[in-house]
């Protein structure tokens, strides 16, 4: 049974893991026995007692779904959890994406595809035409191609080693697509260098663009200041920011 959690409380709420999906050797998706009201691009803070608390973008809200790359002690412990194991979370937190235009382009680098999958679901439901460019180092690092395809998105893969899809960067593919003039808005999440390039491309084409920034967050509420970037707090003012001079300053 999925419990709908009223997430205005600042205290972590307990839930159980309903399903674990192995996306790649380093990435797992966790489906929780909980549901929240959230916008694509928002995140939750996941707490493991006697360990730590970390932010994760929502892949879905009902049920709550997160995708986790194993990159340190916290995520290593999270990856060891199984169905029916208990975790705690609070949220949704932050500002999400604003859906604009009829023809949208999603650009995801690595596990930056997580919040874009939620956005794709919302966009397809709103009858938008969605193209998703998924970039990774190699075929083994690609996340969610089938998920986007099953939603009805056009999917283009880009790998740095050429082992799947187009050889090169996701931004190289995105630039070619934008030159056709068939895109109204762009949404991206991934490494800093990729987002900087997306910003440049969208400026040059005069397109509406929103970027989901990755930054270390301790409280998720804009209190501790750990995610300060360019005079703004990523957890409170973002993590989604519109393409602007302000965003460019934050990306330095």
Secondary structure, DSSP 8 states (H G I E B T S, - for coil): --EE--TTSSS-EEEEEEEEEE-SSSEEEEEESEE----TT-EEEEEETTTEEEEEEEEEEBTEEEEEE--SHHHHHHHT--TT-EEEEEEEESB-----SSEEEEEEEGGGHHHHHHHHHHHHHTT-EEEEEEEESSGGG---HHHHHHHT-EEEEEETTSSSSEES-HHHHHHHHHTTT--SEEEEES-HHHHHHHHHHHHHHT-EEEEE-----SSSSSSS-TTEETTEEHHHH-BEEESSHHHHHHT-
